[in-house]
Amino acid sequence: MGFVFDIAYFLALVLTSPIWVYRMIRHGRYRADWSQRMGAVPKCYGIQPTLWIHGVSLGEINAARGLVDELHVQLPDFRVVVSSTTETGMAAARKHFAPGHEVFRWPMDFTWSVARALGRVRPNLVVLMEGEAWPNFLAACNKREIPVVVVNGRMSPNKGYPRYKKLGPLAARLFNRLTAIGVQDESYAERFVELGMERSKVHLTGMMKFDSVEVADSLPNQAALKSALGLGDEPLLVAGGTGPGEETLLLDVYKTLREAHPTPRLAIVPRKPERFDEVSRLIESAGCGCVRRSRRPDGQPGLLESNDVILGDTMGELRTFYALASVVFVGRSLVPMGGSDMIEAAALGKPTCFGPYTFNFPQAEGLTRHGAVCVNTPADLQRQVSAWLADPAAAKQAGRDVQKYVQSQQGATRRNVELLCHVIGREPAIVPGDVATEKLQEKVQTT
């Protein structure tokens, strides 16, 4: 089967080559780490046992931070290495984990590249954040008796589940190569079981994203951002993590909103950096001035004109924008793109809303039961933001409610670490801060 997958992967690369070659030339993607993609990852020397943590992209790597910290506490004798697939994931992994941990690119799922990578890392356990179950990799781990565990697992009802369902028995064969999976909620657990995964391997551990955010009412760097942008005390609507086709809708909503509330400001923070210039042009074509954060450095107080719209075109500052917001709209949700992460805004106690397309973020359902609002259309968004601006007390209460909910959901990271400890034969620590211990093996005497 490995040879069959190799042929399929090769054909897929050939067929999609115009796309990734264009992206390589136009956006500079896919250029780096090709030797690592082919399995030439850094070697792990010595006899120290190794945990290999893999997160596909930025979100998974951020969620892995708390996991790695807790693993260090409970399993201090293990070395931890981290891999990622995307450019943003690699940048985040290097920022958060290097140089204390080896960081490298996830190998492509060819049999030879997988075998080469496993031979160089020699992991005692592989931990996959949320998913990314590749058949050749799992087969190679099974052959070497390396346990593979998915943590923070999820299965999208609109994308992942229908695709795997079409595979029939092959899906069951793929997922049962996993040693265990810790899923975010019961609905995901049921989908994995329906696909044929053994129920004993599926564990409900919760969503680690709730652990990766800090519940706070303010951030220390928000005053510097506010001053640099030239913001005063006027209300600020922050649209974060937006996607194609959405910014135009938001600009129309903003124009209508200002007819009833003349003073609000709008800040748009697109999810992908390659769209910064495009969104800048959209703002200007809507008749607004575009104030780019990248051109407003800290320490130099700025000024805003009445029709200016702020563009958050820097990386890593979305949370700070949320901290300044009076109201937050979480993007990629008015268009069918699956949504962006809404927990950051909720953890800061902000009145939070998002569109109906949030199938990549199951936490949206819980958040809407505790203060957040799902708006189905741009007109609904305009009405909800207008209502919050007209009634600041109600807006504040909505923010408090959703913040309390985030706090109540924390603890999934520790539950996933406990699952990993059981897989490698350790007893998880009972008291936070303690070390997981070796399981005592009962000796049976025969007479």
N, C-alpha and C positions, 0 to 999 in steps of 0.2 A: 504493500500500500504506500510505503514511503516513496518508492520510485514513481508511482502514479501521481502522487501529490507534487513531486518535483517537476514532472512534465506539465502538470496543470499550472503550477506557479510560473514556470518559464513562459508558457503561452500567455498567461495573464500579463506578465511584464512586457512582453512584446506588443500585445494588443493595446495596453495602456501607455506605452512609451511616449506617444505624442503629448499626453497630458502631463506626465511627470517631467519630460524634457522641457516643455514650455514653462512649468513652474520653476524648474531649476534655473532657467535662463532669466525669466521675468522677475521671480521673487527670491531667488537665491536658495530655494529649498532643496533638500536631498543631496547637497553637495558634500557634506562632511561625513566622516566616520564610515566610509565604505568598507574598509578592512574589518571593522567591528561588525558591520552588517553581515559580513561573510564569516563571522565566527572568531575573528582574531581579537577577542576581548582581553583585558588585562589578566595575567595569570595570578592565581592565589597560591602563594607558597606556604610551606609549613604544615603543621598538623592541626591547627586551630579549625574547629568546625565552622562552616560558612552558611549563612542565610542569604539567599538571593531574593531581593524584593524588586518586583517589576511594576511600573506604572506607565500606562500608554502615553499619557499627555499631562498637561499642567494640572488638571484637577486631581488626577490620581496621585501624582507626585506630592501635591500639597496635602492630600489626605494621608499619605504615607509618613509624614513627618512625626505625627504623634505615635504612630505604630512603631517606628524605629526607636523613638525615645523610650517607649515602654519595653521594647525588646531588650534594649541595653540594660534596663533596670532588672528585668527578670532573668535574662539569659546573658550575663556579662561575659561568659566564656566563649560566646559566638562572635565571629566576624560578620559584619553586614555589608553587602555590596548592593548597589542600586542600578537598575537599567531603565531606559525609557525608549520610546519609539519616535516621537515627534521633536521638532526643533524647540518648541516651547517647553516640552517636558524635560528635555536635556538641559536647557538653560536653568530651569527651576531646580533640577536635581544637582547640578553643579553648584548652584547658589546655596542650597540648603544642606548638602551632604559632603561635598568635597571641601578640603582634602582629607577629611577624617575617614571617608569611605571611598572605595573605588566606584566610579560612576562611568557607565559605558552604554553604548547603543545596543538595543535588543537585536539579536541576530535574525535574519530572514529565515523562514521556516523550511529551507532546503535541508535535506538529511545531513549533508556534509557540514553546513555551517552550524547547525544545531549540535552535532557531535563534537565539533571543534570547540564551541563555546563551553559546553558542559565539561569537556576534558580540561579546559583551562581554569574554570571556576571551581569545579569539583564541589558543588553545593550539597549540603546535607538536607536542605529543605528549600523549595522554591515557593515563594508567595506571590500570587498574581492579584493586583489590585483591581477589583470589580469584574474582571473577565479576561479577555485575550487568551482564550484556550486554543492553541494551534496544534493540529494533529501530529505533525512530525515531532514537535517539541515534547508533547505529552508522551508519545510512544517511546521516545529516547529516554525520558525520565523513568518511565515504567521499566524499561529494559535494564536500567542501571539501579533500580529500586530506590529512586529518589522521590520522596513524597512531594506532591504538588497540591497546594491549597489556595483556593480563591477566597479572599476576604473582601468585605464590603460589596458582595456580589449582587448583581442586578440582571434583569432580563426584560428588555423593553417589550411591551405588548404590541407595539406597532411596527417595530423593525426586527429586533433580534428573534423574538418568539416565532413569528410567521416563517422567517427564513430557516431556522433550525427545524421547525415542524416539517418542512418539505423534505428534509433529509431522512426522515423516518428513523429506522434502527441505527443509522450512522450517527445521529445526534446522541442517542443513548450510549453508544460505544465511545464517542468522544468524551462526554461528560463523566462517564464512569471511570475514565482513566485518572480523574482527579481523586486525590485521597479524601478530600472534604471540601465543602464550600460553606462559608459564612455569609448569609444573605441579609439584605437590608430590611426586608419586611416579608410578611407571610405570603403576599401575592407573588413575589418572586420565587419563594420556596415552592409554591404550588406549580409554577410554570416549569421549573427544573424537574420536578417529579413527573409532570405530565409529559415531558420530553424523554422520560425513561431513566432518569438518574435515580439511583437507590436512595430511598428516603433516609436511611441511616447516615448517609453522607451529607445531608443537607441540614444546616444548623442556623437558627434565627439568632443573629447577633446584633442587628441594628445597623444604623447608618453612621459611619465614622466621620462623615462631613460635619456632623453636629459637634464632634470633639475637636475638629481642626479650627474652629472659630472661637475667638475670644468674646465672651459676652461683656460688653462695655457700653457706657453712655457717651464716651468721647475718646478721641485718639490724640496723642501728644503732638503729632505733626499736622493736624488739621488747621491750626491757626496760621501756619506758614503758607499752606496752600490757599487759604481764604484771602490772605493779604496779597499774595502773588497774582491771583486772578482778579483782584479788585472788587471782591464781593463785600457787600455791606450786610445789613440786617434783613434784606428782602428775602422772601421765600425762594427756595431753590428746588426745582424738579430735576432729579438726576435719573437719566435713562442709561442703565448700565448693561454691558454685554449685548449690545444691539447687533442685528444682522441685516443682510441685504434686503431691501424693500421695506424696511421698518423705519429708517430715519425719516424718509419722506412723510410717512404717516404721522410720526411724532412731531415734525415741524408744522404740519397742518393742525394737529391738536393744540400745539403751543400757540399758534395764531388765534385760534378760537378761544382758548383759555384766557388770553390777554385782553379780550374784549370785556370780560367780566372782572378780571383781576389784573390790572395794568402792571403791577410791580414784579411778578414772578420772573425768575431767571430759569433758563434751561441749560443743562449740561448733558452732552451725549458722549458716552464712552463706548466705542465699538469693541466687540469682542476680539477681532483679529487685527493686528497691527498693519497688515498690508492694505487695509481698507481706510486708513487714516486720511490719505489724500482724497480718496473718493468722497468720503463723508464731508470733508472740508468744502469740496465743490458743491455738494448738495445743500449745505447750509447757505453758502453764498448765492446759489441759484434761487433759494427761497426768499431772497431779499434781506437776509440777515448778515451782520458782520460775524466773522468766525475768529474767535480768540482761542488760539492753540496753546494748551498747557506747556508744550515743549518750548515755547518761545516766551514763557513767563517764569523765569527761574525764581526759586525761593530767595528771599532777602531783598528783592526789588519790588516794592509795592506797585501794583498795576491799577489801571483804570478801565472801566467798562462804559461803552455807549449804550443808549437805551435799547437798541435793537440787536445787541450782541448775543450770540449763542456760544457757549463754551464747548470746545472739543477736547476731551481727555485723550490725548495722543501720546501718552507715556505708558510704560509697562509697570505694573505693580502698585498703581495708585487708586484703583477702583474703590477699595475699601475706604480710603481717605475721602474720596468724593462722596461716598455714601454717608460718612460721618458728618458732612456739611449739609446734607440734604434735609429739606422739610418733608418731601415726599419722594419715594423711590419707585421707579418702574423698572422691572427686570426684563431685559430684552430677549430676542429670538423667540418670542412667545405670541406676538400678534401675527407673525408669519409662521408657517408650519416647519419650524426648525428644531423643535424639541425643548426650547427654553434655555436659559442660563441660570447659574447658581443664585438662588434667592436667600440662602441662609445667612450670608454675610450681612446683608441689609437688615434682616430680621434680628440678628444677634446684636446689632447696634441700636435696637429699639426704634427703628424707623417705620412709619406707616408704609406698607409695601404692597404693590399690586403687580400683576403680570397677566399676560394674555392666556388664551385657552390651550395653546400648543406647548405643553410642558411635559411631554411624554418621557423625556430623558431625566426628569427630576421628580420622582415619586413623592418627595417631601412636600411638594406643592399642595397636595390634598390635605395633609395635616396642618400646614400653615394656614390654609383658608378656613379651617375650623377654629383657628385661634388668632384671628385679627387681620390676617392678610386678605386681599380681595382679588379674585379672578375677574378680569374685564374681557368680555368677549369681542368687543369691537373698539375701534378708535373713539367712537362717540361715547361708549361706556367709560373708556379711560378718561376722556375729558370731563365727564360728569363726576367721576369718582375723585379725581384730583381737585376739581372745583369744590366739591363738598368738603374735602379735608382742609382746603385753604380757607373756606368760609367758617369752619368749626375746628379751630386748633385743638380744643380740648378733646374732641372725638378722635382727631388724628393722633394725639399723644397717647390716648388710651389704646388705640389700635396697635401702636408701636410697642407699648408696654406688654400687651397681651401676647404678641407674637414673640417678643424677646423671652418671656417666661416659658413659652413652649419650647424654644430652642434649648434653654437651660435644662428643661425636664427630660430632653431626649439624649443627653450626653452620657457616655459610658460604653459605647460600642467598641472603642479601641481596646479597652481592657478585656472585653469579652472575646474579641478576636485573638488577642494574645493568649488567653487561656486555651482557646481552641488549638492554636499552634503548639503550645506547650504539651497538650495531650497527644498530639500527632507525633512529637519527637520523644515521647516517654518521660515528660517532666510533670511534676505536680505544680500547678500555678501557685504563686504566692497568695496567701490569704490576706495579709496586711499590705496595703500600698507601700511601695518602696522596698519590699523584701525580694529575695531571689527565689526563682522557681527551683525546686529540688528534684533530685533523681527519685523515680518511683521505686519504692521498696518491693523487691520481688519475693514473693512467698516461696519458701523452700518446702517442697513436699517430700517427706521421708517415706520410703517404702520399706516394708519389712518382709 
